[in-house]
C-alpha cells in the first residue's frame, strides 16, 4: 500500500486562487505477482514524481547463455 499527504507549499505572501484537489490524503493498494522480490522494493521521490522499483526474484529473471560455435 502507498499512502501520502498532499501539501501546497506557497511562497510567503501568496495564496492559491484555485487548487484541483478533492482530498489532501491519498492511498493506493494493489496485489503483486509472486514473481516479484518484495524484500528488494526501492522507492524515490524527485520533483513530485514517485518511482517504485520492484525487481523480479532471481529464479524468474531472464538468463543469458553464451553459445560457442566450434
Backbone as XML, in Angstrom:
<?xml version="1.0"?>
<chain id="A" units="angstrom">
  <residue number="1" name="UNK">
    <atom name="N" x="0.839" y="-1.159" z="0.000"/>
    <atom name="CA" x="0.000" y="0.000" z="0.000"/>
    <atom name="C" x="0.895" y="1.236" z="0.000"/>
  </residue>
  <residue number="2" name="UNK">
    <atom name="N" x="0.515" y="2.227" z="-0.770"/>
    <atom name="CA" x="1.220" y="3.501" z="-0.820"/>
    <atom name="C" x="0.265" y="4.558" z="-0.274"/>
  </residue>
  <residue number="3" name="UNK">
    <atom name="N" x="0.721" y="5.306" z="0.722"/>
    <atom name="CA" x="-0.098" y="6.360" z="1.315"/>
    <atom name="C" x="0.689" y="7.659" z="1.341"/>
  </residue>
  <residue number="4" name="UNK">
    <atom name="N" x="-0.008" y="8.784" z="1.293"/>
    <atom name="CA" x="0.676" y="10.064" z="1.365"/>
    <atom name="C" x="-0.277" y="11.193" z="1.643"/>
  </residue>
  <residue number="5" name="UNK">
    <atom name="N" x="0.288" y="12.348" z="1.924"/>
    <atom name="CA" x="-0.464" y="13.580" z="2.140"/>
    <atom name="C" x="-0.016" y="14.605" z="1.111"/>
  </residue>
  <residue number="6" name="UNK">
    <atom name="N" x="-0.974" y="15.355" z="0.587"/>
    <atom name="CA" x="-0.680" y="16.410" z="-0.364"/>
    <atom name="C" x="-0.537" y="17.714" z="0.415"/>
  </residue>
  <residue number="7" name="UNK">
    <atom name="N" x="0.533" y="18.441" z="0.150"/>
    <atom name="CA" x="0.749" y="19.729" z="0.803"/>
    <atom name="C" x="1.032" y="20.782" z="-0.260"/>
  </residue>
  <residue number="8" name="UNK">
    <atom name="N" x="0.337" y="21.900" z="-0.161"/>
    <atom name="CA" x="0.596" y="23.008" z="-1.071"/>
    <atom name="C" x="1.501" y="23.997" z="-0.351"/>
  </residue>
  <residue number="9" name="UNK">
    <atom name="N" x="2.748" y="24.051" z="-0.765"/>
    <atom name="CA" x="3.705" y="24.979" z="-0.170"/>
    <atom name="C" x="3.822" y="26.194" z="-1.076"/>
  </residue>
  <residue number="10" name="UNK">
    <atom name="N" x="3.233" y="27.286" z="-0.650"/>
    <atom name="CA" x="3.266" y="28.514" z="-1.433"/>
    <atom name="C" x="4.266" y="29.493" z="-0.826"/>
  </residue>
  <residue number="11" name="UNK">
    <atom name="N" x="4.871" y="30.322" z="-1.654"/>
    <atom name="CA" x="5.780" y="31.332" z="-1.120"/>
    <atom name="C" x="5.050" y="32.268" z="-0.152"/>
  </residue>
  <residue number="12" name="UNK">
    <atom name="N" x="5.796" y="32.849" z="0.767"/>
    <atom name="CA" x="5.232" y="33.764" z="1.747"/>
    <atom name="C" x="4.517" y="34.910" z="1.058"/>
  </residue>
  <residue number="13" name="UNK">
    <atom name="N" x="3.322" y="35.213" z="1.523"/>
    <atom name="CA" x="2.548" y="36.322" z="0.973"/>
    <atom name="C" x="1.674" y="35.954" z="-0.200"/>
  </residue>
  <residue number="14" name="UNK">
    <atom name="N" x="1.718" y="34.696" z="-0.646"/>
    <atom name="CA" x="0.895" y="34.268" z="-1.777"/>
    <atom name="C" x="-0.172" y="33.304" z="-1.292"/>
  </residue>
  <residue number="15" name="UNK">
    <atom name="N" x="-1.306" y="33.297" z="-1.993"/>
    <atom name="CA" x="-2.366" y="32.343" z="-1.678"/>
    <atom name="C" x="-2.876" y="31.738" z="-2.981"/>
  </residue>
  <residue number="16" name="UNK">
    <atom name="N" x="-3.372" y="30.528" z="-2.896"/>
    <atom name="CA" x="-3.876" y="29.838" z="-4.084"/>
    <atom name="C" x="-5.274" y="30.336" z="-4.420"/>
  </residue>
  <residue number="17" name="UNK">
    <atom name="N" x="-5.509" y="30.664" z="-5.676"/>
    <atom name="CA" x="-6.842" y="31.045" z="-6.115"/>
    <atom name="C" x="-7.669" y="29.810" z="-6.442"/>
  </residue>
  <residue number="18" name="UNK">
    <atom name="N" x="-6.986" y="28.771" z="-6.930"/>
    <atom name="CA" x="-7.683" y="27.545" z="-7.310"/>
    <atom name="C" x="-6.734" y="26.371" z="-7.151"/>
  </residue>
  <residue number="19" name="UNK">
    <atom name="N" x="-7.224" y="25.297" z="-6.572"/>
    <atom name="CA" x="-6.438" y="24.067" z="-6.452"/>
    <atom name="C" x="-7.360" y="22.895" z="-6.757"/>
  </residue>
  <residue number="20" name="UNK">
    <atom name="N" x="-7.003" y="22.085" z="-7.721"/>
    <atom name="CA" x="-7.836" y="20.952" z="-8.142"/>
    <atom name="C" x="-7.515" y="19.729" z="-7.281"/>
  </residue>
  <residue number="21" name="UNK">
    <atom name="N" x="-7.856" y="19.805" z="-6.005"/>
    <atom name="CA" x="-7.636" y="18.711" z="-5.062"/>
    <atom name="C" x="-8.961" y="18.348" z="-4.413"/>
  </residue>
  <residue number="22" name="UNK">
    <atom name="N" x="-9.290" y="17.070" z="-4.434"/>
    <atom name="CA" x="-10.505" y="16.632" z="-3.761"/>
    <atom name="C" x="-10.226" y="16.263" z="-2.316"/>
  </residue>
  <residue number="23" name="UNK">
    <atom name="N" x="-8.997" y="15.860" z="-2.048"/>
    <atom name="CA" x="-8.603" y="15.445" z="-0.709"/>
    <atom name="C" x="-7.114" y="15.694" z="-0.547"/>
  </residue>
  <residue number="24" name="UNK">
    <atom name="N" x="-6.674" y="15.889" z="0.684"/>
    <atom name="CA" x="-5.249" y="16.093" z="0.913"/>
    <atom name="C" x="-4.546" y="14.784" z="1.254"/>
  </residue>
  <residue number="25" name="UNK">
    <atom name="N" x="-5.272" y="13.682" z="1.263"/>
    <atom name="CA" x="-4.694" y="12.365" z="1.542"/>
    <atom name="C" x="-4.950" y="11.444" z="0.344"/>
  </residue>
  <residue number="26" name="UNK">
    <atom name="N" x="-4.011" y="10.563" z="0.083"/>
    <atom name="CA" x="-4.227" y="9.570" z="-0.973"/>
    <atom name="C" x="-3.696" y="8.223" z="-0.512"/>
  </residue>
  <residue number="27" name="UNK">
    <atom name="N" x="-4.265" y="7.181" z="-1.085"/>
    <atom name="CA" x="-3.882" y="5.807" z="-0.749"/>
    <atom name="C" x="-4.122" y="4.935" z="-1.973"/>
  </residue>
  <residue number="28" name="UNK">
    <atom name="N" x="-3.134" y="4.120" z="-2.292"/>
    <atom name="CA" x="-3.256" y="3.169" z="-3.399"/>
    <atom name="C" x="-2.798" y="1.804" z="-2.896"/>
  </residue>
  <residue number="29" name="UNK">
    <atom name="N" x="-3.527" y="0.780" z="-3.275"/>
    <atom name="CA" x="-3.109" y="-0.577" z="-2.925"/>
    <atom name="C" x="-3.303" y="-1.475" z="-4.137"/>
  </residue>
  <residue number="30" name="UNK">
    <atom name="N" x="-2.480" y="-2.495" z="-4.223"/>
    <atom name="CA" x="-2.542" y="-3.418" z="-5.355"/>
    <atom name="C" x="-1.886" y="-4.723" z="-4.948"/>
  </residue>
  <residue number="31" name="UNK">
    <atom name="N" x="-2.183" y="-5.775" z="-5.695"/>
    <atom name="CA" x="-1.622" y="-7.094" z="-5.436"/>
    <atom name="C" x="-0.421" y="-7.302" z="-6.353"/>
  </residue>
  <residue number="32" name="UNK">
    <atom name="N" x="0.667" y="-7.786" z="-5.770"/>
    <atom name="CA" x="1.883" y="-8.018" z="-6.552"/>
    <atom name="C" x="1.982" y="-9.478" z="-6.972"/>
  </residue>
  <residue number="33" name="UNK">
    <atom name="N" x="2.592" y="-9.708" z="-8.114"/>
    <atom name="CA" x="2.819" y="-11.047" z="-8.642"/>
    <atom name="C" x="3.812" y="-11.798" z="-7.755"/>
  </residue>
  <residue number="34" name="UNK">
    <atom name="N" x="3.679" y="-13.091" z="-7.688"/>
    <atom name="CA" x="4.602" y="-13.922" z="-6.931"/>
    <atom name="C" x="6.000" y="-13.959" z="-7.523"/>
  </residue>
  <residue number="35" name="UNK">
    <atom name="N" x="6.155" y="-13.464" z="-8.759"/>
    <atom name="CA" x="7.464" y="-13.413" z="-9.406"/>
    <atom name="C" x="8.333" y="-12.276" z="-8.885"/>
  </residue>
  <residue number="36" name="UNK">
    <atom name="N" x="7.749" y="-11.360" z="-8.103"/>
    <atom name="CA" x="8.482" y="-10.176" z="-7.661"/>
    <atom name="C" x="9.134" y="-10.380" z="-6.303"/>
  </residue>
  <residue number="37" name="UNK">
    <atom name="N" x="10.292" y="-9.757" z="-6.123"/>
    <atom name="CA" x="11.051" y="-9.844" z="-4.876"/>
    <atom name="C" x="10.657" y="-8.663" z="-3.990"/>
  </residue>
  <residue number="38" name="UNK">
    <atom name="N" x="9.656" y="-8.841" z="-3.162"/>
    <atom name="CA" x="9.135" y="-7.749" z="-2.340"/>
    <atom name="C" x="10.129" y="-7.288" z="-1.276"/>
  </residue>
  <residue number="39" name="UNK">
    <atom name="N" x="11.146" y="-8.083" z="-0.976"/>
    <atom name="CA" x="12.166" y="-7.669" z="0.001"/>
    <atom name="C" x="13.114" y="-6.637" z="-0.603"/>
  </residue>
  <residue number="40" name="UNK">
    <atom name="N" x="13.099" y="-6.474" z="-1.924"/>
    <atom name="CA" x="14.030" y="-5.567" z="-2.597"/>
    <atom name="C" x="13.334" y="-4.339" z="-3.182"/>
  </residue>
  <residue number="41" name="UNK">
    <atom name="N" x="12.158" y="-3.983" z="-2.680"/>
    <atom name="CA" x="11.436" y="-2.819" z="-3.186"/>
    <atom name="C" x="12.214" y="-1.549" z="-2.857"/>
  </residue>
  <residue number="42" name="UNK">
    <atom name="N" x="12.332" y="-0.659" z="-3.833"/>
    <atom name="CA" x="13.000" y="0.628" z="-3.632"/>
    <atom name="C" x="12.095" y="1.725" z="-4.188"/>
  </residue>
  <residue number="43" name="UNK">
    <atom name="N" x="12.037" y="2.852" z="-3.490"/>
    <atom name="CA" x="11.203" y="3.968" z="-3.942"/>
    <atom name="C" x="11.980" y="5.268" z="-3.814"/>
  </residue>
  <residue number="44" name="UNK">
    <atom name="N" x="11.717" y="6.194" z="-4.738"/>
    <atom name="CA" x="12.343" y="7.513" z="-4.667"/>
    <atom name="C" x="11.316" y="8.564" z="-5.093"/>
  </residue>
  <residue number="45" name="UNK">
    <atom name="N" x="11.461" y="9.753" z="-4.543"/>
    <atom name="CA" x="10.582" y="10.869" z="-4.864"/>
    <atom name="C" x="11.450" y="12.019" z="-5.354"/>
  </residue>
  <residue number="46" name="UNK">
    <atom name="N" x="11.222" y="12.440" z="-6.596"/>
    <atom name="CA" x="12.002" y="13.533" z="-7.165"/>
    <atom name="C" x="11.087" y="14.400" z="-8.009"/>
  </residue>
  <residue number="47" name="UNK">
    <atom name="N" x="11.105" y="15.684" z="-7.742"/>
    <atom name="CA" x="10.287" y="16.657" z="-8.484"/>
    <atom name="C" x="8.812" y="16.272" z="-8.499"/>
  </residue>
  <residue number="48" name="UNK">
    <atom name="N" x="8.331" y="15.721" z="-7.392"/>
    <atom name="CA" x="6.922" y="15.360" z="-7.283"/>
    <atom name="C" x="6.552" y="14.040" z="-7.940"/>
  </residue>
  <residue number="49" name="UNK">
    <atom name="N" x="7.528" y="13.305" z="-8.457"/>
    <atom name="CA" x="7.262" y="12.029" z="-9.125"/>
    <atom name="C" x="7.763" y="10.880" z="-8.254"/>
  </residue>
  <residue number="50" name="UNK">
    <atom name="N" x="6.864" y="10.002" z="-7.866"/>
    <atom name="CA" x="7.220" y="8.829" z="-7.077"/>
    <atom name="C" x="7.554" y="7.685" z="-8.025"/>
  </residue>
  <residue number="51" name="UNK">
    <atom name="N" x="8.761" y="7.129" z="-7.870"/>
    <atom name="CA" x="9.184" y="5.982" z="-8.671"/>
    <atom name="C" x="9.364" y="4.797" z="-7.739"/>
  </residue>
  <residue number="52" name="UNK">
    <atom name="N" x="8.676" y="3.707" z="-8.026"/>
    <atom name="CA" x="8.767" y="2.487" z="-7.229"/>
    <atom name="C" x="9.337" y="1.395" z="-8.124"/>
  </residue>
  <residue number="53" name="UNK">
    <atom name="N" x="10.400" y="0.754" z="-7.659"/>
    <atom name="CA" x="11.027" y="-0.335" z="-8.419"/>
    <atom name="C" x="10.910" y="-1.619" z="-7.620"/>
  </residue>
  <residue number="54" name="UNK">
    <atom name="N" x="10.378" y="-2.638" z="-8.280"/>
    <atom name="CA" x="10.207" y="-3.950" z="-7.646"/>
    <atom name="C" x="10.816" y="-4.978" z="-8.599"/>
  </residue>
  <residue number="55" name="UNK">
    <atom name="N" x="12.010" y="-5.471" z="-8.289"/>
    <atom name="CA" x="12.673" y="-6.407" z="-9.206"/>
    <atom name="C" x="12.045" y="-7.803" z="-9.160"/>
  </residue>
  <residue number="56" name="UNK">
    <atom name="N" x="12.267" y="-8.558" z="-10.231"/>
    <atom name="CA" x="11.841" y="-9.952" z="-10.249"/>
    <atom name="C" x="12.737" y="-10.770" z="-9.330"/>
  </residue>
  <residue number="57" name="UNK">
    <atom name="N" x="12.196" y="-11.844" z="-8.783"/>
    <atom name="CA" x="13.022" y="-12.762" z="-7.995"/>
    <atom name="C" x="14.047" y="-13.396" z="-8.931"/>
  </residue>
  <residue number="58" name="UNK">
    <atom name="N" x="15.191" y="-13.760" z="-8.378"/>
    <atom name="CA" x="16.310" y="-14.283" z="-9.175"/>
    <atom name="C" x="15.878" y="-15.448" z="-10.057"/>
  </residue>
  <residue number="59" name="UNK">
    <atom name="N" x="15.085" y="-16.363" z="-9.535"/>
    <atom name="CA" x="14.718" y="-17.544" z="-10.320"/>
    <atom name="C" x="13.777" y="-17.229" z="-11.488"/>
  </residue>
  <residue number="60" name="UNK">
    <atom name="N" x="13.230" y="-16.011" z="-11.546"/>
    <atom name="CA" x="12.336" y="-15.638" z="-12.643"/>
    <atom name="C" x="12.984" y="-14.651" z="-13.619"/>
  </residue>
  <residue number="61" name="UNK">
    <atom name="N" x="14.228" y="-14.244" z="-13.361"/>
    <atom name="CA" x="14.897" y="-13.304" z="-14.255"/>
    <atom name="C" x="15.354" y="-14.004" z="-15.525"/>
  </residue>
  <residue number="62" name="UNK">
    <atom name="N" x="15.431" y="-13.246" z="-16.592"/>
    <atom name="CA" x="15.914" y="-13.762" z="-17.868"/>
    <atom name="C" x="17.397" y="-14.098" z="-17.741"/>
  </residue>
  <residue number="63" name="UNK">
    <atom name="N" x="17.764" y="-15.263" z="-18.247"/>
    <atom name="CA" x="19.180" y="-15.675" z="-18.196"/>
    <atom name="C" x="19.797" y="-15.500" z="-19.566"/>
  </residue>
  <residue number="64" name="UNK">
    <atom name="N" x="21.064" y="-15.154" z="-19.567"/>
    <atom name="CA" x="21.822" y="-15.082" z="-20.812"/>
    <atom name="C" x="22.752" y="-16.283" z="-20.840"/>
  </residue>
  <residue number="65" name="UNK">
    <atom name="N" x="22.691" y="-17.013" z="-21.928"/>
    <atom name="CA" x="23.535" y="-18.204" z="-22.080"/>
    <atom name="C" x="24.414" y="-17.991" z="-23.313"/>
  </residue>
  <residue number="66" name="UNK">
    <atom name="N" x="25.713" y="-18.026" z="-23.095"/>
    <atom name="CA" x="26.635" y="-17.838" z="-24.204"/>
    <atom name="C" x="26.781" y="-19.153" z="-24.952"/>
  </residue>
  <residue number="67" name="UNK">
    <atom name="N" x="26.587" y="-19.081" z="-26.259"/>
    <atom name="CA" x="26.715" y="-20.276" z="-27.099"/>
    <atom name="C" x="27.974" y="-20.103" z="-27.946"/>
  </residue>
  <residue number="68" name="UNK">
    <atom name="N" x="28.843" y="-21.082" z="-27.842"/>
    <atom name="CA" x="30.077" y="-21.041" z="-28.634"/>
    <atom name="C" x="29.967" y="-22.040" z="-29.776"/>
  </residue>
  <residue number="69" name="UNK">
    <atom name="N" x="30.351" y="-21.574" z="-30.945"/>
    <atom name="CA" x="30.343" y="-22.415" z="-32.139"/>
    <atom name="C" x="31.763" y="-22.861" z="-32.409"/>
  </residue>
  <residue number="70" name="UNK">
    <atom name="N" x="31.977" y="-24.188" z="-32.546"/>
    <atom name="CA" x="33.351" y="-24.685" z="-32.774"/>
    <atom name="C" x="33.892" y="-24.301" z="-34.133"/>
  </residue>
</chain>
